[in-house]
Amino acid sequence: MKLNFNRALVTGGAGFIGSHLVDALVAAGCRVAVIDSLATGAISNLEHIRGQIAFHQGDIRDRKILEKAAENCEVLFHLAAVVSVPETVANPVESACVNDLGTLYVLETARRRNVKRVVFSSSCAVYGDDPALPKQESMLPQPCSPYAVQKLTGEHYAQVYHELYGLETTSLRYFNVYGPRQDPSSPYSGVISLFMTHAVSDAVPVIFGDGHQSRDFVYVQDVVRANLLAAVADQADGQVFNVGTGRSVPIKRLWEMIRMLSGATRQPRYEPARAGDIVKSVAGTALIKKHLGFAPDYTFERGLGLTFEWYRESRRAEGARRKTDAS
Ligand code: UD2
């Protein structure tokens, strides 16, 4: 994609989505700075382009590091956050310090450093368990976790910074993002990262509830493209857009698809539904199509195939590393 800016800052650029965005910006010829505390991000996600970016290890609440990272930056992509819903439930105050105050620091730095545009990573969590489908941006948000409140607060701050200070801001509400580099190490990791890990190690996956609950899974490269489109668009200021596909895949079917891809033989184990689990989630996609010209490039089948290749390759590489270490 042709960009109309030369310098960008990515907060959370060592994370799953952030590192893919950094790759795309570098590939487009942009000079990229990254700030990441490495609390959940991993420097290994950036290893292959480490020499081509300016990496600042630090927290977004560290004003000195943030100001330095934002120097001469034209577009700022704000992805750094406490991203786990259960973690924000366990630690509402600590997570608010990062997700609320941290976002405010980022916007304020953007204002003081004359950054032209900020693209804020929000979440479909803001819709809560309103059963109306598909989720439209015009719906009244019903946040039901500290995480959702924090993301909604970030959107409001972004809008206020646009109205009060003329900073160009756009918020993107991601649905269930999946793809290479998604970390499966927590029980609350995305279901695709968990199922992929089970598939490549021939372990038994767990399906919570009856497996008929479904999600709108969006491939990480499409999320990257939505970010780039928001950065260059003429009609995005002060707005909020869903980033999803408009298609919803049941969890039971998801495991079947992964099983077919991988040749895994295991049958899933069924456990009681997770408290607060919503039944169906699907994005309304008309607004982002109209204003940003965004439609996903990746079908679910293609994205899932690419994701599987990555998990299989990672497993192979890890096995080889262990062998070398042991000898
Ligand atoms: C997603 C987001 C979360 C928040 C939320 C808002 C991810 C990873 N999480 O949570 O940040 O935005 O949406 O609604 O994108 N499941 C299983 N077995 C497993 C793991 C999960 O059956 O081993 C089920 C789970 O019960 C749920 C579905 O898979 O019904 C998706 O779970 P998830 O944790 O990937 O994502 P979700 O939608 O709960």
Residues whose N, C-alpha, C, O or C-beta is under 5 A from the ligand:
A	BS01	UD2	V83 V85 S123 C124 A125 F175 N176 V177 Y188 S189 G190 V191 L194 V206 I207 F208 Q213 I251 R274 D277 I278
